[in-house]
Amino acid sequence: MEIKNKIIEEISKIYDPEIPVNVYDLGLIYDIKVEGRKAEIKMTLTTPNCPVAESLPKEVKEGAMQVEGIDDVNLELVWDPPWNKDMMSDAAKLELNL
């Protein structure tokens, strides 16, 4: 669990360029599993046409790779369930006045 928390900490440094909230609190990370030295991450974007559809998943993968003890990251971009504002953390909702 400790490595998973370190991955979350790294991912939380990555912000959506259009919304001043990090991708974890925004609810874009659906699942993180760690087995040995490999992490599997399922994430989505706010919309399939998101202008950072190419770069944001790469940033998340690179962030997870920064964690000591992780040698490989398999990042899967998923669209089901579709992202919505209810997936944001309470802190993110407060930040955006929702």
Residue, then its C-alpha position, 0 to 999 in steps of 0.5 A: m500500500e505504501i508504494k501505491n500512496k507514493i504513486i498517488e502523491e506523484i500523480s497529484k503533482i500533475y494538473d489538468p491545464e484547463i482546470p486548476v485541480n490535479v488529475y487525482d482529485l479531479g477523479l481522472i484516476y480510476d484505479i491503481k494496482v501495484e504488483g511487485r515492481k509494476a503498476e497498473i493505472k486506469m485513467t480517463l480524461t474529462t472528454p474524449n476530445c480533450p486537448v491533452a489526450e496525448s500528453l496527460p496520460k504520458e505525464v501520469k505514466e512518467g510520474a508513476m515511474q518516478v516512484e522508487g520501487i516501480d520499474d514498469v507502468n501499464l497505463e490504460l486509458v478508459w472511457d467507461p464509466p464516462w467522467n463527470k463532476d461527481m468523481m471529483s474529490d470534495a477538495a477539488k469541488l471546493e477549489l472550483n466552487l462547486 
